[in-house]
Amino acid sequence: MDNQKPKLFSKAPLPFVGQKRNFLKAFRSVITDNIINEGCGWTIIDVFGGSGLLANNAKHLLPNARVIYNDFDNYSNRLSNLADTNRLLILLTDVLSNSPRGKKISDRVKAKVKDTVNNFDGFIDLQTLSTWLLFSGKQVGTLDELWQHTMYNTIRRTQYEIADNYLDGIELTSVPFEILMSQYKTSDKTLFILDPPYVSTKQGAYALDEYFGMVQFLRLMSLTRPPYIMFSSTRSELLSYIDHIKEYDVME
Ligand SMILES: C[S@@+](CC[C@H](N)C(=O)[O-])C[C@H]1O[C@@H](n2cnc3c(N)ncnc32)[C@H](O)[C@@H]1O
């Protein structure tokens, strides 16, 4: 078992829509109150890993556990190119230096932004770039799509912290949840962390094979067994669903 321990992060090193930074206090106490010996003998699987923030916290707090991060969005690739992202940040900060913060960027400056990005010789982190140029939280799937939008100067003021040790000791995989959960469904001392895209919400920021709707949710529930930690929103009606299961004893 790799019990190297990553540095503890309280937010993801690079932007990620839907990261669970505001739920870390509760998450940390649930895992440390329920799992003893720093996770010895346990496997913890962050099934819908997103930014990997929950996997990072789990491995830091329970370093003896095996922690698996399902990196479905290839976030780790964004992390390994963080130095390029910082380099592009410096270039665009310069391009935007005379544009008022929070305000729409003129067509002339937008053309310069586009030139700078198109001529950049490194990795382009589209999700991060969107947070510097688009109105609050808007995300796009391609650069072409980015240029269609009205742009605002919301560029970040500081460099991103190098996060080389963010995933220390954590195993990475990248597979649809059905495959991963089926593999561990009957394993003992295996905790599923379940933070799926919320049904009935906009999911544009994620790498989706298909929209995560009712059918995916039911598939997920059929593979879910204790112990698990599930995140949900009130709009997803998870609690009503669980009440229904309890009342009618639908699951075996
Ligand atoms: C709400 S986010 C998870 C956020 C994460 N807990 C964090 O703190 O950063 C849901 C994640 O599920 C991923 N996802 C979507 N469909 C999936 C699938 N079929 N199998 C596995 N992951 C999937 C999305 O790409 C997204 O990264």
Ligand as a Chemical Component Dictionary entry (heavy atoms), coordinates in Angstrom:
data_LIG
# 
_chem_comp.id                   LIG 
_chem_comp.type                 NON-POLYMER 
_chem_comp.pdbx_formal_charge   0 
_chem_comp.three_letter_code    LIG 
# 
loop_
_chem_comp_atom.comp_id 
_chem_comp_atom.atom_id 
_chem_comp_atom.alt_atom_id 
_chem_comp_atom.type_symbol 
_chem_comp_atom.charge 
_chem_comp_atom.model_Cartn_x 
_chem_comp_atom.model_Cartn_y 
_chem_comp_atom.model_Cartn_z 
_chem_comp_atom.pdbx_ordinal 
LIG C1  C1  C 0  -20.227 17.074 -9.296  1  
LIG S1  S1  S 1  -18.812 16.601 -10.223 2  
LIG C2  C2  C 0  -17.731 15.931 -9.005  3  
LIG C3  C3  C 0  -16.986 17.000 -8.249  4  
LIG C4  C4  C 0  -15.914 16.472 -7.301  5  
LIG N1  N1  N 0  -16.466 15.758 -6.181  6  
LIG C5  C5  C 0  -15.039 17.600 -6.797  7  
LIG O1  O1  O 0  -15.043 17.914 -5.593  8  
LIG O2  O2  O -1 -14.332 18.192 -7.627  9  
LIG C6  C6  C 0  -19.355 15.163 -11.113 10 
LIG C7  C7  C 0  -18.273 14.471 -11.927 11 
LIG O3  O3  O 0  -18.787 13.246 -12.484 12 
LIG C8  C8  C 0  -18.197 13.074 -13.774 13 
LIG N2  N2  N 0  -18.987 12.113 -14.574 14 
LIG C9  C9  C 0  -20.002 12.368 -15.430 15 
LIG N3  N3  N 0  -20.481 11.236 -15.987 16 
LIG C10 C10 C 0  -19.735 10.227 -15.471 17 
LIG C11 C11 C 0  -19.731 8.820  -15.679 18 
LIG N4  N4  N 0  -20.588 8.238  -16.527 19 
LIG N5  N5  N 0  -18.835 8.073  -14.984 20 
LIG C12 C12 C 0  -17.954 8.663  -14.127 21 
LIG N6  N6  N 0  -17.913 10.007 -13.903 22 
LIG C13 C13 C 0  -18.788 10.785 -14.555 23 
LIG C14 C14 C 0  -18.231 14.491 -14.325 24 
LIG O4  O4  O 0  -17.404 14.623 -15.449 25 
LIG C15 C15 C 0  -17.754 15.289 -13.103 26 
LIG O5  O5  O 0  -16.357 15.305 -13.015 27 
# 
loop_
_chem_comp_bond.comp_id 
_chem_comp_bond.atom_id_1 
_chem_comp_bond.atom_id_2 
_chem_comp_bond.value_order 
_chem_comp_bond.pdbx_ordinal 
LIG C1  S1  SING 1  
LIG S1  C2  SING 2  
LIG S1  C6  SING 3  
LIG C2  C3  SING 4  
LIG C3  C4  SING 5  
LIG C4  N1  SING 6  
LIG C4  C5  SING 7  
LIG C5  O1  DOUB 8  
LIG C5  O2  SING 9  
LIG C6  C7  SING 10 
LIG C7  O3  SING 11 
LIG C7  C15 SING 12 
LIG O3  C8  SING 13 
LIG C8  N2  SING 14 
LIG C8  C14 SING 15 
LIG N2  C9  SING 16 
LIG N2  C13 SING 17 
LIG C9  N3  DOUB 18 
LIG N3  C10 SING 19 
LIG C10 C11 SING 20 
LIG C10 C13 DOUB 21 
LIG C11 N4  SING 22 
LIG C11 N5  DOUB 23 
LIG N5  C12 SING 24 
LIG C12 N6  DOUB 25 
LIG N6  C13 SING 26 
LIG C14 O4  SING 27 
LIG C14 C15 SING 28 
LIG C15 O5  SING 29 
# 
